[in-house]
Amino acid sequence: MGNPLDKLTIKGFKSIRELEDFELKNLNVLIGGNGAGKSNFVEIFRMLRAMVDQTFSNYILTRGGADDFLFNGPKITQIIEAYFKFGLNDYAFELEPTAAEKFIIKTEKIKYKLGSWNYIGNSDFESRLPNVKDNTGLTANRGVGYYVYDALSDWTIYHFHDTSANSPMRRSEIVEDNMRLRSDAANIAPFLHNMKEMDFLDNNYQEIINAIRLVTPFFDDFILKPVQKGEKETVKLSWKQKGSDYPMQPYHFSDGTIRFICLATALLQPHPPSTIIIDEPELGLHPSAIAILAELIQHAAKRTQLIVATQSPALIDHFKVEDIIVVNRKDGASTFERLQEKDLNVWLETYSVGELWSKNVIAGGPVYE
């Protein structure tokens, strides 16, 4: 498993004009009004994943082209700069737009803490990281490229917003797709099936079942019975209610219930990614489910790094003040500030963190510029 992210620098990316050496901890809860820049912060990690997967050019074009990624457009911003620090390794790149509204990766470099920068690519349309991950080091079989690639490819953005009738999480998937929970939970059934088969080792499957029962008391267990379809075995998220052996189907779950199932699975999985990013996990959840979700997030943050973007005062009520990062807009640019308890001690004697945000004592609402 790769290393979590310690610090990052972003310049010229969407609403983020300049964010320099920003420190991240095990739990990082971003709050702010609509348009403040929370989603743009999450988008950085989506772009990184596209670079690691060498689907970067297509990713940019399907999201409006390079100009949409530049702070205030190409007349104001000519280049995007990014620098990531994790464990003993660093990764940095510069992106320059082309006339065809693509990005050229102008420079791309990696570094071991005690070494100097190693330029791995310039003027490429796709990242060179996958090409250097197998290079040996000076004194070891694995070089810095391996550890940089390992970290970036491990960071995972979970997005469970699509819970429609035809969403991937409600459909069958091949049993073999069970090693890593996909970002949209398309393989949640085979993933849970594998966990259930292996639960004698770690009990994580039963923890997920217990969490779901807290939110959905009538839920008993998943059935997860593989079915032969041609040459492949598939499995879907079938389940049963307490007191009944009738096999309920994935479409019987409400949107909020199936979204919570995906969240619980992501947060309680036995081998989580080194960094998990989730945007608005509270969407569609009952207030009582939000409290349980907060407990799951706190529990997961003891095992891995979490970055959570939210607009829910009820959710942030369950976290420490120092876990919260306030995202605002100033002069058209996103700002990021981690709260300090000493600045709010007097207020916290009377109000919760969520109430302080709702009252705009913690400035994180709409900004009229």
C-alpha positions as CSV (number, residue, x, y, z in Angstrom):
1,M,0.0,0.0,0.0
2,G,1.3,3.5,-0.9
3,N,1.9,6.4,1.5
4,P,-0.8,8.9,2.4
5,L,-0.4,12.5,1.3
6,D,1.5,14.8,3.7
7,K,1.5,18.1,1.8
8,L,0.5,19.5,-1.5
9,T,1.0,22.6,-3.6
10,I,-1.5,23.6,-6.3
11,K,-1.3,26.7,-8.5
12,G,-3.6,27.8,-11.3
13,F,-6.0,24.9,-11.1
14,K,-9.7,25.9,-11.5
15,S,-10.7,28.2,-8.6
16,I,-7.4,27.4,-6.7
17,R,-5.1,30.3,-7.7
18,E,-2.4,29.3,-5.1
19,L,-2.4,26.7,-2.4
20,E,1.2,26.2,-1.1
21,D,2.6,23.5,1.2
22,F,-0.8,22.7,2.6
23,E,-0.6,20.1,5.2
24,L,-3.0,17.1,5.4
25,K,-3.6,14.9,8.4
26,N,-5.3,11.5,8.8
27,L,-8.7,13.2,8.9
28,N,-9.4,16.2,6.7
29,V,-13.1,17.5,6.6
30,L,-13.6,20.2,4.0
31,I,-16.6,22.5,4.6
32,G,-17.7,25.6,2.6
33,G,-20.5,27.1,0.6
34,N,-21.5,26.1,-3.0
35,G,-18.8,27.2,-5.4
36,A,-16.2,27.7,-2.7
37,G,-13.8,25.2,-4.2
38,K,-14.4,21.9,-2.3
39,S,-15.2,19.9,-5.4
40,N,-12.2,21.5,-7.2
41,F,-9.9,20.2,-4.4
42,V,-11.4,16.7,-5.0
43,E,-11.0,17.1,-8.7
44,I,-7.2,17.3,-8.3
45,F,-7.3,13.7,-7.2
46,R,-9.5,12.6,-10.1
47,M,-7.0,14.3,-12.5
48,L,-4.1,12.5,-10.8
49,R,-5.8,9.2,-11.2
50,A,-6.3,9.9,-14.9
51,M,-2.6,10.7,-15.2
52,V,-1.6,7.5,-13.4
53,D,-4.0,5.4,-15.6
54,Q,-2.7,7.2,-18.8
55,T,-6.2,8.4,-19.7
56,F,-5.3,12.1,-19.0
57,S,-5.9,13.5,-22.5
58,N,-9.4,11.9,-22.7
59,Y,-10.2,13.0,-19.1
60,I,-9.4,16.7,-19.9
61,L,-11.4,16.7,-23.2
62,T,-14.5,15.0,-21.6
63,R,-14.5,17.8,-18.9
64,G,-14.6,20.7,-21.2
65,G,-11.0,21.0,-22.3
66,A,-7.9,22.5,-20.8
67,D,-9.2,26.1,-20.6
68,D,-11.8,25.0,-18.1
69,F,-9.1,23.8,-15.7
70,L,-7.1,27.1,-15.8
71,F,-7.7,29.6,-13.0
72,N,-9.8,32.4,-14.7
73,G,-9.0,31.0,-18.2
74,P,-5.9,31.0,-20.4
75,K,-5.5,34.8,-20.5
76,I,-4.9,34.9,-16.7
77,T,-3.2,31.5,-16.2
78,Q,-0.8,30.0,-18.7
79,I,0.3,27.0,-16.6
80,I,-0.8,24.7,-13.8
81,E,1.8,23.7,-11.2
82,A,1.4,20.8,-8.7
83,Y,3.6,19.3,-6.1
84,F,2.8,16.4,-3.8
85,K,4.8,15.2,-0.8
86,F,4.1,11.8,0.7
87,G,6.4,9.7,2.9
88,L,9.9,9.9,1.6
89,N,8.9,10.7,-1.9
90,D,7.8,13.8,-3.9
91,Y,6.0,14.2,-7.3
92,A,5.6,17.4,-9.3
93,F,4.4,18.4,-12.7
94,E,3.5,21.4,-14.9
95,L,0.6,21.5,-17.3
96,E,0.5,23.8,-20.3
97,P,-2.6,24.2,-22.6
98,T,-2.4,23.6,-26.3
99,A,-4.4,25.3,-29.1
100,A,-6.5,22.1,-29.3
101,E,-7.5,22.7,-25.6
102,K,-5.5,19.7,-24.4
103,F,-2.7,19.8,-21.9
104,I,0.9,19.0,-22.5
105,I,2.7,17.7,-19.4
106,K,5.4,20.3,-19.8
107,T,7.5,18.8,-17.0
108,E,7.1,15.8,-14.8
109,K,9.5,14.9,-12.0
110,I,10.0,12.6,-9.0
111,K,12.3,12.8,-6.0
112,Y,13.4,10.8,-3.0
113,K,13.7,12.9,0.1
114,L,17.5,12.8,0.3
115,G,18.0,13.0,-3.5
116,S,17.6,15.5,-6.2
117,W,14.7,15.8,-8.7
118,N,14.6,13.2,-11.5
119,Y,12.9,14.5,-14.7
120,I,10.9,11.6,-16.1
121,G,9.1,13.4,-18.9
122,N,8.6,16.7,-20.8
123,S,6.1,17.8,-23.4
124,D,4.1,14.6,-23.2
125,F,0.3,14.2,-23.5
126,E,0.3,11.4,-21.0
127,S,2.2,10.8,-17.7
128,R,5.4,8.8,-17.8
129,L,4.9,7.4,-14.3
130,P,3.7,4.0,-15.5
131,N,6.8,3.8,-17.7
132,V,9.3,4.3,-14.8
133,K,7.6,2.3,-12.0
134,D,9.7,-0.8,-12.8
135,N,13.0,1.0,-12.9
136,T,15.5,-0.1,-10.3
137,G,17.1,2.2,-7.8
138,L,20.8,2.9,-7.3
139,T,21.0,0.5,-4.4
140,A,17.7,-1.4,-4.5
141,N,15.5,-3.4,-6.8
142,R,12.8,-0.7,-6.6
143,G,13.5,2.9,-7.5
144,V,11.6,6.0,-6.4
145,G,9.3,5.7,-9.5
146,Y,7.8,2.5,-8.0
147,Y,6.9,4.2,-4.7
148,V,5.5,7.3,-6.3
149,Y,3.4,5.3,-8.7
150,D,2.3,3.0,-5.9
151,A,1.1,5.9,-3.8
152,L,-0.7,7.8,-6.5
153,S,-2.4,4.7,-7.9
154,D,-3.6,3.7,-4.4
155,W,-5.3,7.0,-3.6
156,T,-9.0,6.5,-4.3
157,I,-11.9,8.8,-4.9
158,Y,-15.3,7.2,-4.0
159,H,-18.3,8.7,-5.6
160,F,-21.6,6.9,-4.8
161,H,-24.0,9.6,-6.1
162,D,-25.5,7.5,-8.9
163,T,-28.0,5.2,-7.2
164,S,-30.5,5.1,-10.1
165,A,-32.2,1.8,-11.1
166,N,-29.5,1.1,-13.7
167,S,-26.5,2.2,-11.6
168,P,-23.6,-0.2,-11.7
169,M,-23.9,-0.9,-7.9
170,R,-27.4,-2.4,-8.4
171,R,-26.3,-4.7,-11.3
172,S,-24.5,-8.1,-11.5
173,E,-20.8,-8.2,-11.8
174,I,-18.3,-11.1,-12.4
175,V,-17.2,-12.8,-9.2
176,E,-13.5,-12.4,-10.0
177,D,-13.8,-8.6,-9.8
178,N,-13.3,-8.7,-6.0
179,M,-9.9,-7.4,-5.1
180,R,-10.4,-3.6,-4.9
181,L,-13.7,-1.7,-4.4
182,R,-14.2,0.4,-7.5
183,S,-14.7,4.2,-7.1
184,D,-18.4,3.9,-8.1
185,A,-19.0,0.6,-6.2
186,A,-19.7,-1.2,-9.5
187,N,-18.2,-4.4,-8.1
188,I,-19.6,-4.1,-4.5
189,A,-21.4,-7.5,-4.8
190,P,-18.3,-9.5,-5.7
191,F,-16.2,-7.4,-3.3
192,L,-18.5,-8.2,-0.4
193,H,-18.8,-11.8,-1.5
194,N,-15.0,-12.2,-1.2
195,M,-15.0,-10.5,2.2
196,K,-17.7,-12.9,3.4
197,E,-15.8,-15.9,2.2
198,M,-12.7,-14.6,4.0
199,D,-14.4,-13.2,7.1
200,F,-12.9,-15.8,9.4
201,L,-9.6,-13.9,9.1
202,D,-10.7,-10.4,10.0
203,N,-14.4,-10.0,10.7
204,N,-14.7,-6.9,8.5
205,Y,-17.8,-8.3,6.7
206,Q,-19.7,-8.7,9.9
207,E,-18.8,-5.1,10.9
208,I,-20.3,-3.9,7.7
209,I,-23.5,-5.9,8.3
210,N,-23.7,-4.5,11.8
211,A,-23.3,-0.9,10.5
212,I,-26.1,-1.4,7.9
213,R,-28.4,-2.9,10.6
214,L,-28.0,0.3,12.6
215,V,-29.3,2.4,9.7
216,T,-31.7,-0.2,8.3
217,P,-33.0,-2.3,11.2
218,F,-35.1,-4.7,9.0
219,F,-32.0,-5.7,7.1
220,D,-30.7,-9.2,7.9
221,D,-27.8,-10.1,5.6
222,F,-26.7,-10.3,2.0
223,I,-27.3,-13.5,0.0
224,L,-24.5,-13.0,-2.6
225,K,-25.0,-16.2,-4.4
226,P,-22.9,-16.6,-7.6
227,V,-24.9,-17.4,-10.8
228,Q,-23.5,-19.0,-13.9
229,K,-23.9,-16.8,-17.0
230,G,-22.3,-18.4,-20.0
231,E,-18.7,-18.9,-19.2
232,K,-18.7,-16.4,-16.3
233,E,-20.0,-16.4,-12.7
234,T,-21.7,-13.3,-11.6
235,V,-23.1,-12.0,-8.4
236,K,-25.5,-9.2,-7.4
237,L,-26.5,-7.4,-4.2
238,S,-29.4,-9.7,-3.2
239,W,-30.4,-9.7,0.4
240,K,-33.0,-10.8,2.9
241,Q,-35.1,-9.1,5.6
242,K,-35.2,-10.2,9.2
243,G,-37.8,-12.9,9.7
244,S,-38.0,-13.8,6.0
245,D,-36.1,-16.0,3.6
246,Y,-37.5,-14.2,0.5
247,P,-34.6,-13.0,-1.6
248,M,-34.9,-9.3,-2.0
249,Q,-33.2,-7.6,-5.0
250,P,-30.8,-4.6,-5.3
251,Y,-33.6,-2.5,-6.6
252,H,-35.5,-3.0,-3.4
253,F,-32.9,-0.8,-1.6
254,S,-33.8,2.9,-1.3
255,D,-31.2,5.4,-2.7
256,G,-30.1,6.3,0.8
257,T,-29.7,2.7,2.0
258,I,-27.7,1.5,-0.9
259,R,-25.5,4.6,-0.7
260,F,-24.9,3.9,3.0
261,I,-24.0,0.3,2.1
262,C,-21.4,1.5,-0.3
263,L,-20.0,4.0,2.3
264,A,-19.8,1.4,5.0
265,T,-18.0,-1.0,2.7
266,A,-15.5,1.6,1.6
267,L,-14.8,2.7,5.2
268,L,-14.7,-0.8,6.8
269,Q,-12.9,-2.7,4.1
270,P,-10.0,-4.7,5.5
271,H,-7.2,-3.2,3.3
272,P,-8.2,0.4,2.6
273,P,-6.4,2.7,0.1
274,S,-3.7,4.8,1.8
275,T,-5.9,7.9,1.1
276,I,-9.6,7.9,0.6
277,I,-11.4,10.9,-0.8
278,I,-15.2,11.2,-0.6
279,D,-17.3,14.1,-1.8
280,E,-20.6,14.8,0.1
281,P,-21.1,11.4,1.7
282,E,-24.1,12.7,3.6
283,L,-26.2,13.0,0.4
284,G,-29.6,11.4,0.8
285,L,-28.9,10.0,4.3
286,H,-31.3,10.2,7.3
287,P,-29.9,12.4,10.2
288,S,-29.5,9.2,12.4
289,A,-27.5,7.6,9.5
290,I,-25.2,10.7,9.4
291,A,-24.2,10.2,13.0
292,I,-23.3,6.5,12.3
293,L,-21.4,7.6,9.1
294,A,-19.4,10.0,11.3
295,E,-18.4,7.1,13.6
296,L,-17.3,5.1,10.6
297,I,-15.2,8.0,9.2
298,Q,-13.5,8.4,12.6
299,H,-12.9,4.7,12.8
300,A,-11.4,4.6,9.3
301,A,-9.2,7.6,10.0
302,K,-7.3,5.5,12.5
303,R,-6.3,3.1,9.7
304,T,-5.9,5.3,6.7
305,Q,-6.1,9.0,5.6
306,L,-9.5,10.5,4.7
307,I,-10.4,13.6,2.8
308,V,-14.1,14.4,3.1
309,A,-15.9,17.3,1.5
310,T,-19.3,18.1,3.1
311,Q,-22.0,20.7,3.4
312,S,-23.6,19.0,6.4
313,P,-23.5,20.8,9.8
314,A,-24.8,17.6,11.4
315,L,-21.8,15.6,10.1
316,I,-19.1,18.1,11.2
317,D,-20.6,18.1,14.7
318,H,-19.0,14.7,15.3
319,F,-15.4,15.8,14.5
320,K,-12.7,17.7,16.3
321,V,-12.2,21.3,15.4
322,E,-8.7,20.6,14.1
323,D,-10.1,18.0,11.6
324,I,-12.0,20.7,9.8
325,I,-10.7,22.8,6.8
326,V,-12.8,25.8,5.9
327,V,-13.0,26.6,2.1
328,N,-13.9,30.1,1.2
329,R,-13.6,32.4,-1.8
330,K,-11.6,35.6,-1.6
331,D,-11.0,37.9,-4.7
332,G,-12.3,35.1,-6.9
333,A,-9.9,32.4,-5.6
334,S,-10.5,29.5,-3.2
335,T,-8.8,29.7,0.2
336,F,-8.2,26.8,2.6
337,E,-7.8,27.2,6.4
338,R,-7.6,24.5,9.0
339,L,-9.6,25.5,12.2
340,Q,-7.8,25.8,15.5
341,E,-9.7,25.0,18.7
342,K,-8.0,27.9,20.6
343,D,-9.7,30.4,18.3
344,L,-13.2,29.0,19.1
345,N,-12.9,27.9,22.8
346,V,-15.4,30.5,24.1
347,W,-18.0,29.8,21.4
348,L,-17.7,26.0,21.8
349,E,-18.8,26.3,25.5
350,T,-22.3,27.1,24.1
351,Y,-22.5,25.9,20.5
352,S,-21.4,22.9,18.5
353,V,-19.1,23.2,15.5
354,G,-22.0,22.7,13.1
355,E,-24.0,25.4,14.8
356,L,-21.1,27.8,14.6
357,W,-20.9,27.1,10.9
358,S,-24.6,27.6,10.4
359,K,-24.4,30.9,12.3
360,N,-21.4,31.9,10.1
361,V,-19.2,32.3,13.1
362,I,-17.1,29.9,11.2
363,A,-17.1,31.6,7.9
364,G,-17.9,29.0,5.3
365,G,-21.2,30.1,3.7
366,P,-21.9,31.9,0.4
367,V,-19.6,34.8,-0.4
368,Y,-20.9,37.6,-2.5
369,E,-18.0,39.3,-4.2
